Amino acid sequence: MKPQQKTTEERKAEQRERNITRTIETCQYFTGIQNKLCKAGVEIRTLVGGPDFGWATRLPCMLSHGERCEVTCDKRHFPTREEAEQQETEWKARLERTGRAIRGAHAHAKAAGLGKGSGGKGNLPCPTECGGTLYYSVASVNGHMHAKCSTRDCVSWME
């Protein structure tokens, strides 16, 4: 007998919970190993003893590295569940706004005859309803779009 498949809502709830857990287990100042400094100004490679092989697994920035972590960081702060839930809600809303803007810009560009082989620029009232103008350009070589809203911290993307 086959196990019953999960509904879309169940899968979304599980993904939300995984995202919240990941946020709770990661220092709020951590910006990734590609950056020299975290948001708190700590030079993370120096903190763990330099760039030797495996340095990223010794970071005190993630609870999952706890057993391998040989150093501590006095700036380290892990979000509460409530903070993580709020971040997840904000992230989901931002993704929805960005998706709305992308769909709107692509429809606008298509109506203007822009796409692969026919590049150009255009603008439209931002589909996020922020009140700004969404400016975009379409590359003729592959049809990819670059776009940015005139409203600060609204949306921008590159394809």
N, C-alpha and C positions, 0 to 999 in steps of 0.2 A: 504494500500500500504506500502510495506517495505521500510525503509530508505535505501538509496544506501550505500553499504559498501565501506569503504575507501581502497584505494590501498596500497600496501606495502610501496611505496615511501611516501605517505601521512602520514602513521603511523610512519615511520622513521623520517620524518620532525617534527612531533608533539613530538616524544620522544626526539629528539635533542633539541627542544625548551624548553621542561620541564627540561632537564639536564642543559641547559644554565641558565635558570631562577633560578634553585636550587643553582648553583655556584655563581651567582650574589648576592643571598640572604644569603650566608654563608661566614663568615670571612675567609680570605685566610689562617689564622693561626690555624683554628679549626681542631683538629685531632680526634674528637669523645669524647664521655663522658667516654669511657673506659680508657682514658689516664689521668694521673695526670696533666701533663703540655701540653699546646698548643705549636705550633712551635715558638711562640714569648716568651715562657718561663713563661707564666701566669698560676698559679695554679687555675684552673677554679672553683673547689668546694669551695675553700677559698674565691674567688672573689664574689660568690653568697651567701655566708653566711654559708657554711657547707653542710654536706650530708643529711640534713633532707628531708623528703618525698617531692617530687616535685622539687627538686633543679635543675634538668636538664631543666625544663621548664622556668627557670628564667635566662638562659644564655644570655648574650648580643651578642653571636656569630652568631645568626640567626635572620634575620629581622622578621621572622614569630613569634618570641617570644617578639617582641617589646612592646606589650601592657602589658605583664607580667614582663618585665625586670625592676628590681628595681635598678640595678647597671649599671655603664658604664665601659668601658675598653679603656684606652688610646692607646692600641696597635691595636685595632679593625680596620680592613681594608676590605672593600668589593670590589671584582674585578669589573672592568668595563665590559661592554658588549663585547668589543673587546678581553679582557683577557679571559673571560669565553668562547667565541667562540674558541679561540686558544687552551684552555685547553680541550675542547670537541673534537676538531680535533685531538689533540695529544692522548687523551684517546682512541678514536676510532682506530687510527693507532696502538696503543699498543695492543688493543684487537685483532685486525686482525693478528698482528705478533705472539701473543701468541697462537691463534687458529691454525695458520700454524705450529707452533712448536709442539703443542699437536698432531695434526693429523700426522705429520711426525714421531714423536717418537712412537706413537701407531702403525703405519704401520711398522716401523723398528722392534719393539718388536714382533709384530705378525709374521713377516717373520723369526725372530730368534726363534720362538716357545715359546715365553714368554707370560704368562698370568695367569689367575686363575689356581692354581694347579701346575704351573711351573714358579716359580719366578726366577729372575736373574737380571743381570746388562748389560748395553750396552751403546754405544755412537755412534754418527753420526755427520757429519758436520751440524751445526745449520741450520734448515730450514728457519730461518729468513734472512739468507744470511749476517749475521754480520761478518762472518769470524771465529767465534769461534766453539767450540765443545760442543754439547749438550750431557750431561751425564744423564742417567736415571737408575732407579731401579724399578722393578716390584715385588710387593708382591705376593707370591704364595697363601696366604690365601684368597685374594679377587681380585687379578689382578690390584689393584690400583697402580698408578705410581707416583713417585717423580722424578722431573727432574730440572736441572739447567744448564744454558749455562755458558761456561768459560768466555765469554765476560761480563764485569761488566755492570750491569743495562740492560741486554738483557731480558731474560725470566727465570722464575722459577715457579714451581707449585707443589702442593701436591693434590692428589685425596683422 
